[in-house]
Amino acid sequence: MRRLVPFLLLAACAAPPQLPGPALDPGALPAPQLVPLSPLLAAADSPAAADPTAGLSARAAALAARAEALRGPVLPAADAARLQPLR
């Protein structure tokens, strides 16, 4: 660790690398275009919007099934019996 300190100090004194391409001036960039929120809100309130609870219920059921599959024994009974005297 002590050998690393001088190298870190030397690296901190080095000039930053020159990156290719022009430097970007934030004042030269165009302003972002503002859009009205009413169409977005209307689309969110429409009945065509999907009900997220159905998808979440299916995902929860799939995760519960995976968890139940993992609850089984890790080793087959023959291997567990063979390793029992080693404990």
C-alpha positions in Angstrom: 0.0 0.0 0.0 2.8 2.4 0.8 4.4 1.8 -2.6 1.2 2.9 -4.3 1.0 6.3 -2.6 3.9 7.9 -4.6 2.3 6.8 -7.9 -1.0 8.2 -6.9 0.6 11.5 -6.0 2.4 11.7 -9.3 -0.8 10.8 -11.2 -2.7 13.6 -9.4 -0.1 16.1 -10.6 -0.4 15.1 -14.3 -2.4 17.2 -16.7 -5.7 15.9 -17.8 -5.7 14.2 -21.2 -6.8 16.1 -24.3 -9.9 14.4 -25.7 -10.5 14.5 -29.4 -13.3 16.7 -30.8 -14.5 20.2 -30.0 -15.3 21.3 -26.5 -19.0 21.7 -26.0 -20.2 25.1 -24.8 -23.6 24.7 -23.0 -24.7 28.1 -24.2 -24.3 27.0 -27.8 -26.6 24.0 -27.5 -30.3 24.5 -28.5 -32.8 24.6 -25.6 -34.9 21.4 -25.1 -38.3 21.5 -26.7 -41.2 21.5 -24.2 -44.2 19.4 -25.0 -47.7 19.7 -23.4 -48.6 17.2 -20.7 -52.2 16.9 -21.5 -51.8 14.2 -24.2 -49.5 12.2 -22.0 -52.0 12.4 -19.0 -54.9 11.5 -21.3 -53.0 8.4 -22.5 -52.3 7.4 -18.9 -55.9 7.7 -17.9 -57.4 5.9 -20.8 -59.0 2.5 -20.3 -56.6 1.0 -22.8 -53.8 1.4 -20.2 -52.9 -2.1 -19.0 -53.7 -3.1 -15.4 -50.3 -3.8 -13.8 -51.7 -6.0 -11.1 -52.3 -8.9 -13.5 -48.7 -8.9 -14.6 -47.5 -8.6 -11.1 -49.6 -11.4 -9.9 -48.3 -13.7 -12.6 -44.7 -12.7 -11.7 -45.3 -13.3 -8.0 -46.7 -16.8 -8.8 -43.8 -17.7 -10.9 -41.3 -16.5 -8.3 -43.2 -18.5 -5.6 -43.0 -21.6 -7.8 -39.2 -21.1 -8.3 -38.8 -20.7 -4.5 -40.7 -23.8 -3.8 -38.6 -25.8 -6.3 -35.4 -24.5 -4.5 -36.7 -25.7 -1.1 -36.0 -29.3 -1.9 -32.9 -31.2 -0.6 -29.6 -30.0 -1.9 -28.0 -33.5 -2.0 -29.6 -36.7 -2.9 -30.4 -38.9 0.1 -27.6 -41.4 -0.7 -24.9 -38.7 -0.8 -26.2 -37.1 2.4 -26.1 -40.4 4.2 -22.5 -41.0 2.9 -21.4 -37.5 4.1 -23.1 -37.7 7.5 -20.3 -39.5 9.4 -17.9 -36.7 8.3 -19.7 -34.1 10.3 
